[in-house]
Amino acid sequence: MTKQELNRDVKRLTQKVNSIDVDGEDYYNLIENEIKPEISRLYNADRTLKSLNADSLRALLRMNLKYRAIPLHIFGLFIEL
């Protein structure tokens, strides 16, 4: 996955998360079956987080804090500064 594809996918996921209807009955199914696996896929595409731009990194971090797809003590463990 290229840098552009990764950042594009993070942006799309952020837009999808922002458009979720919280009052909907399928809210928890959507989170468990679509959002969490997508966060895991994007994080595992580049564990060093070098390919993410600043906005994508912040968005991925916020989504992980909210939905806990990756345990917090593991997220960003292999980051290269």
DSSP file (Angstrom, degrees, kcal/mol; ACC not computed):
  #  RESIDUE AA STRUCTURE BP1 BP2  ACC     N-H-->O    O-->H-N    N-H-->O    O-->H-N    TCO  KAPPA ALPHA  PHI   PSI    X-CA   Y-CA   Z-CA
    1    1 A M              0   0    0      0, 0.0     2,-0.1     0, 0.0     0, 0.0   0.000 360.0 360.0 360.0 130.4    0.0    0.0    0.0
    2    2 A T     >  -     0   0    0      1,-0.1     4,-2.3     4,-0.0     5,-0.2  -0.300 360.0-106.5 -81.2 169.1    1.4    3.4   -1.0
    3    3 A K  H  > S+     0   0    0      1,-0.2     4,-2.5     2,-0.2     5,-0.2   0.904 120.4  50.9 -60.9 -42.3    1.4    6.5    1.2
    4    4 A Q  H  > S+     0   0    0      1,-0.2     4,-2.3     2,-0.2    -1,-0.2   0.913 110.5  48.0 -64.1 -43.1   -1.3    8.1   -0.9
    5    5 A E  H  > S+     0   0    0      2,-0.2     4,-2.5     1,-0.2    -1,-0.2   0.906 112.3  49.5 -64.1 -41.9   -3.6    5.0   -0.6
    6    6 A L  H  X S+     0   0    0     -4,-2.3     4,-2.1     2,-0.2    -2,-0.2   0.940 113.6  44.4 -63.7 -48.9   -3.1    4.7    3.1
    7    7 A N  H  X S+     0   0    0     -4,-2.5     4,-2.1     1,-0.2    -1,-0.2   0.874 113.3  52.1 -64.4 -37.2   -3.8    8.4    3.8
    8    8 A R  H  X S+     0   0    0     -4,-2.3     4,-2.3    -5,-0.2    -2,-0.2   0.916 109.7  48.7 -64.2 -43.6   -6.8    8.2    1.4
    9    9 A D  H  X S+     0   0    0     -4,-2.5     4,-2.3     2,-0.2    -2,-0.2   0.864 110.2  51.0 -67.0 -36.1   -8.2    5.2    3.2
   10   10 A V  H  X S+     0   0    0     -4,-2.1     4,-2.3     2,-0.2    -1,-0.2   0.914 110.6  49.8 -65.1 -41.9   -7.8    6.9    6.6
   11   11 A K  H  X S+     0   0    0     -4,-2.1     4,-2.1     2,-0.2    -2,-0.2   0.913 111.2  48.7 -63.6 -42.4   -9.6    9.9    5.3
   12   12 A R  H  X S+     0   0    0     -4,-2.3     4,-2.2     1,-0.2    -1,-0.2   0.906 111.3  49.6 -63.7 -42.0  -12.5    7.8    4.0
   13   13 A L  H  X S+     0   0    0     -4,-2.3     4,-2.7     2,-0.2    -1,-0.2   0.898 109.0  52.8 -64.7 -39.3  -12.8    5.9    7.2
   14   14 A T  H  X S+     0   0    0     -4,-2.3     4,-2.3     1,-0.2    -2,-0.2   0.915 109.9  48.1 -61.9 -43.1  -12.9    9.2    9.2
   15   15 A Q  H  X S+     0   0    0     -4,-2.1     4,-1.1     2,-0.2    -1,-0.2   0.885 111.9  50.0 -64.5 -38.3  -15.7   10.4    7.0
   16   16 A K  H  < S+     0   0    0     -4,-2.2     3,-0.4     2,-0.2     4,-0.3   0.919 111.1  48.4 -66.0 -43.6  -17.6    7.2    7.5
   17   17 A V  H >< S+     0   0    0     -4,-2.7     3,-1.1     1,-0.2    -2,-0.2   0.892 110.2  52.1 -63.9 -39.8  -17.1    7.3   11.2
   18   18 A N  H 3< S+     0   0    0     -4,-2.3    -1,-0.2     1,-0.2    -2,-0.2   0.740 108.1  52.3 -69.2 -21.7  -18.3   10.9   11.3
   19   19 A S  T 3< S+     0   0    0     -4,-1.1    -1,-0.2    -3,-0.4    -2,-0.2   0.396  80.2 122.1 -95.4   3.5  -21.5   10.0    9.3
   20   20 A I    <   -     0   0    0     -3,-1.1     2,-0.9    -4,-0.3     3,-0.1  -0.451  64.6-129.4 -69.1 135.2  -22.6    7.2   11.6
   21   21 A D    >   -     0   0    0     -2,-0.2     3,-1.4     1,-0.2     6,-0.1  -0.778  17.8-162.7 -84.5 108.1  -26.0    7.6   13.1
   22   22 A V  T 3  S+     0   0    0     -2,-0.9    -1,-0.2     1,-0.3     5,-0.1   0.798  86.9  54.7 -65.4 -29.7  -25.4    7.1   16.8
   23   23 A D  T 3  S+     0   0    0     -3,-0.1    -1,-0.3     4,-0.1    -2,-0.0   0.555  84.9 112.6 -82.3  -6.4  -29.1    6.4   17.5
   24   24 A G  S X  S-     0   0    0     -3,-1.4     3,-1.0     1,-0.1     4,-0.2  -0.278  71.4-130.1 -69.0 152.8  -29.4    3.7   14.9
   25   25 A E  T 3  S+     0   0    0      1,-0.2     3,-0.4     2,-0.1     4,-0.3   0.800 106.6  54.6 -71.9 -29.6  -30.0    0.1   16.0
   26   26 A D  T 3> S+     0   0    0      1,-0.2     4,-2.5     2,-0.1    -1,-0.2   0.262  75.9 108.6 -88.9  12.8  -27.1   -1.2   13.9
   27   27 A Y  H <> S+     0   0    0     -3,-1.0     4,-2.1     1,-0.2    -1,-0.2   0.925  80.6  42.5 -56.1 -50.7  -24.6    1.1   15.5
   28   28 A Y  H  > S+     0   0    0     -3,-0.4     4,-2.5    -4,-0.2    -1,-0.2   0.859 113.4  52.2 -70.5 -34.9  -22.8   -1.6   17.5
   29   29 A N  H  > S+     0   0    0     -4,-0.3     4,-2.6     2,-0.2     5,-0.3   0.903 109.8  49.9 -65.2 -40.4  -22.8   -4.0   14.6
   30   30 A L  H  X>S+     0   0    0     -4,-2.5     4,-2.0     2,-0.2     5,-1.9   0.917 112.4  47.4 -63.5 -43.5  -21.3   -1.4   12.3
   31   31 A I  I  <>S+     0   0    0     -4,-2.1     5,-2.6    -5,-0.2    -2,-0.2   0.949 118.2  40.1 -62.9 -49.6  -18.5   -0.6   14.8
   32   32 A E  I  <5S+     0   0    0     -4,-2.5    -2,-0.2     1,-0.2    -1,-0.2   0.853 124.5  35.6 -70.4 -36.0  -17.6   -4.3   15.5
   33   33 A N  I  <5S+     0   0    0     -4,-2.6    -1,-0.2    -5,-0.2    -3,-0.2   0.688 134.0  11.6 -97.2 -19.4  -17.9   -5.6   11.9
   34   34 A E  I  X5S+     0   0    0     -4,-2.0     4,-1.5    -5,-0.3    -3,-0.2   0.724 122.5  45.4-123.7 -48.8  -16.6   -2.7    9.8
   35   35 A I  I  ><S+     0   0    0     -5,-1.9     4,-2.4     2,-0.2     5,-0.2   0.962 113.1  45.5 -72.2 -51.9  -14.9    0.1   11.8
   36   36 A K  H  ><S+     0   0    0     -5,-2.6     4,-2.3     1,-0.2     5,-0.2   0.918 114.1  48.2 -61.0 -45.3  -12.7   -1.9   14.1
   37   37 A P  H  > S+     0   0    0      0, 0.0     4,-2.3     0, 0.0    -1,-0.2   0.877 112.2  50.8 -62.7 -33.9  -11.4   -4.2   11.4
   38   38 A E  H  X S+     0   0    0     -4,-1.5     4,-2.5     2,-0.2     5,-0.2   0.895 108.7  50.5 -70.4 -39.2  -10.7   -1.3    9.1
   39   39 A I  H  X S+     0   0    0     -4,-2.4     4,-2.4     2,-0.2     5,-0.2   0.929 112.4  48.1 -61.5 -44.1   -8.7    0.5   11.9
   40   40 A S  H  X S+     0   0    0     -4,-2.3     4,-2.5     2,-0.2    -2,-0.2   0.903 111.1  50.6 -62.4 -42.0   -6.7   -2.6   12.4
   41   41 A R  H  X S+     0   0    0     -4,-2.3     4,-1.0     1,-0.2    -2,-0.2   0.924 112.9  45.4 -63.2 -44.8   -6.0   -3.0    8.7
   42   42 A L  H  X S+     0   0    0     -4,-2.5     4,-0.7     2,-0.2     3,-0.3   0.891 114.2  48.4 -68.0 -39.2   -4.8    0.6    8.3
   43   43 A Y  H >< S+     0   0    0     -4,-2.4     3,-0.9     1,-0.2     6,-0.2   0.921 112.0  48.8 -66.2 -42.8   -2.6    0.4   11.4
   44   44 A N  H 3< S+     0   0    0     -4,-2.5     3,-0.4     1,-0.2    -1,-0.2   0.639  96.2  72.5 -74.4 -13.6   -1.1   -2.9   10.4
   45   45 A A  H 3< S+     0   0    0     -4,-1.0    -1,-0.2     1,-0.3     2,-0.2   0.839 121.7   6.7 -67.2 -32.0   -0.4   -1.5    6.9
   46   46 A D    X<  +     0   0    0     -3,-0.9     3,-1.2    -4,-0.7    -1,-0.3  -0.663  65.3 176.8-152.0  90.4    2.4    0.6    8.4
   47   47 A R  T 3  S+     0   0    0     -3,-0.4    31,-0.4     1,-0.3    29,-0.1   0.718  82.6  61.7 -70.2 -20.7    3.2    0.0   12.0
   48   48 A T  T 3  S-     0   0    0     31,-0.1    32,-1.7    29,-0.1    -1,-0.3   0.639  97.1-141.1 -79.2 -12.6    6.0    2.6   12.0
   49   49 A L    <   +     0   0    0     -3,-1.2     3,-0.3    -6,-0.2    -2,-0.1   0.678  63.1 127.0  61.8  21.0    3.5    5.3   11.1
   50   50 A K        +     0   0    0      1,-0.2    -1,-0.1     0, 0.0    -3,-0.0   0.796  66.0  55.5 -75.2 -28.9    6.0    6.9    8.7
   51   51 A S  S    S+     0   0    0     -5,-0.1     2,-0.3     2,-0.0    -1,-0.2   0.641  89.1  92.7 -81.1 -14.4    3.6    6.9    5.7
   52   52 A L        -     0   0    0     -3,-0.3     2,-0.1    -6,-0.1   -48,-0.1  -0.584  69.7-137.0 -83.6 139.1    0.8    8.8    7.5
   53   53 A N     >  -     0   0    0     -2,-0.3     4,-2.4   -50,-0.2     5,-0.2  -0.363  36.9 -94.3 -81.4 175.6    0.6   12.5    7.2
   54   54 A A  H  > S+     0   0    0      1,-0.2     4,-2.2     2,-0.2     5,-0.2   0.888 124.0  48.3 -62.2 -42.1   -0.1   14.6   10.4
   55   55 A D  H  > S+     0   0    0      1,-0.2     4,-2.4     2,-0.2    -1,-0.2   0.907 113.0  47.8 -66.2 -41.2   -3.9   14.7    9.8
   56   56 A S  H  > S+     0   0    0      2,-0.2     4,-2.7     1,-0.2     5,-0.2   0.884 110.9  51.5 -67.3 -38.1   -4.2   11.0    9.1
   57   57 A L  H  X S+     0   0    0     -4,-2.4     4,-2.3     2,-0.2    -2,-0.2   0.926 111.7  46.5 -64.0 -44.9   -2.1   10.1   12.2
   58   58 A R  H  X S+     0   0    0     -4,-2.2     4,-2.6    -5,-0.2    -2,-0.2   0.910 113.4  49.3 -62.9 -42.4   -4.3   12.3   14.4
   59   59 A A  H  X S+     0   0    0     -4,-2.4     4,-2.5     2,-0.2    -2,-0.2   0.922 111.9  47.5 -64.6 -44.5   -7.5   10.8   12.9
   60   60 A L  H  X S+     0   0    0     -4,-2.7     4,-2.2     1,-0.2    -1,-0.2   0.896 112.9  49.6 -64.2 -40.1   -6.3    7.2   13.3
   61   61 A L  H  X S+     0   0    0     -4,-2.3     4,-2.3    -5,-0.2    -2,-0.2   0.920 111.6  48.3 -64.0 -44.9   -5.3    8.0   16.9
   62   62 A R  H  X S+     0   0    0     -4,-2.6     4,-2.0     2,-0.2    -2,-0.2   0.918 112.2  48.7 -62.3 -43.9   -8.6    9.5   17.7
   63   63 A M  H  X S+     0   0    0     -4,-2.5     4,-2.7     1,-0.2     5,-0.3   0.896 111.9  49.1 -64.6 -38.9  -10.6    6.6   16.2
   64   64 A N  H  X S+     0   0    0     -4,-2.2     4,-2.3     1,-0.2    -1,-0.2   0.885 109.5  51.9 -68.4 -37.0   -8.5    4.1   18.1
   65   65 A L  H  < S+     0   0    0     -4,-2.3    -1,-0.2     1,-0.2    -2,-0.2   0.877 115.6  42.4 -63.6 -36.2   -9.0    6.0   21.4
   66   66 A K  H  < S+     0   0    0     -4,-2.0    -2,-0.2    -5,-0.2    -1,-0.2   0.906 129.1  24.1 -77.6 -42.8  -12.8    6.0   20.8
   67   67 A Y  H  < S-     0   0    0     -4,-2.7    -3,-0.2    -5,-0.2    -2,-0.2   0.560  88.4-139.1-106.4 -10.4  -13.2    2.4   19.5
   68   68 A R     <  +     0   0    0     -4,-2.3    -4,-0.1    -5,-0.3    -3,-0.1   0.896  43.9 153.7  54.0  48.7  -10.2    0.6   21.1
   69   69 A A  S    S+     0   0    0      1,-0.2    -1,-0.1    -6,-0.2    -5,-0.1   0.872  72.1  34.4 -71.7 -37.9   -9.4   -1.5   18.0
   70   70 A I  S    S-     0   0    0     -6,-0.1    -1,-0.2   -31,-0.0     5,-0.1  -0.964 103.0-104.9-115.1 132.1   -5.8   -1.7   19.0
   71   71 A P    >>  -     0   0    0      0, 0.0     4,-1.9     0, 0.0     3,-1.9  -0.296  28.6-125.2 -56.7 141.0   -4.9   -1.9   22.7
   72   72 A L  T 34 S+     0   0    0      1,-0.3    -7,-0.0     2,-0.2    -8,-0.0   0.793 107.9  59.0 -62.7 -29.4   -3.5    1.5   23.8
   73   73 A H  T 34 S+     0   0    0      1,-0.2    -1,-0.3     3,-0.0     0, 0.0   0.579 113.3  39.7 -77.8  -6.1   -0.3    0.0   25.2
   74   74 A I  T X4 S+     0   0    0     -3,-1.9     3,-2.1     2,-0.0     4,-0.3   0.694  86.9 105.3-108.4 -30.1    0.5   -1.4   21.7
   75   75 A F  T 3< S+     0   0    0     -4,-1.9   -28,-0.0     1,-0.3     4,-0.0  -0.328  96.9   4.1 -59.4 124.8   -0.6    1.5   19.4
   76   76 A G  T >  S+     0   0    0    -29,-0.1     3,-1.3    -2,-0.1    -1,-0.3   0.632  86.3 135.6  77.6  15.0    2.4    3.3   18.1
   77   77 A L  T <  S+     0   0    0     -3,-2.1    -2,-0.1     1,-0.3   -29,-0.1   0.847  75.4  40.7 -64.1 -34.0    4.9    0.9   19.7
   78   78 A F  T 3  S+     0   0    0    -31,-0.4    -1,-0.3    -4,-0.3    -3,-0.1   0.094  83.4 146.6-102.6  22.3    7.1    0.7   16.5
   79   79 A I    <   -     0   0    0     -3,-1.3     2,-0.5   -30,-0.1   -30,-0.2  -0.312  36.3-151.5 -63.8 139.6    6.9    4.4   15.6
   80   80 A E              0   0    0    -32,-1.7    -1,-0.1     1,-0.1    -2,-0.1  -0.964 360.0 360.0-113.8 121.1   10.0    5.9   13.9
   81   81 A L              0   0    0     -2,-0.5    -1,-0.1   -31,-0.0    -2,-0.0   0.431 360.0 360.0 -91.3 360.0   10.5    9.5   14.5
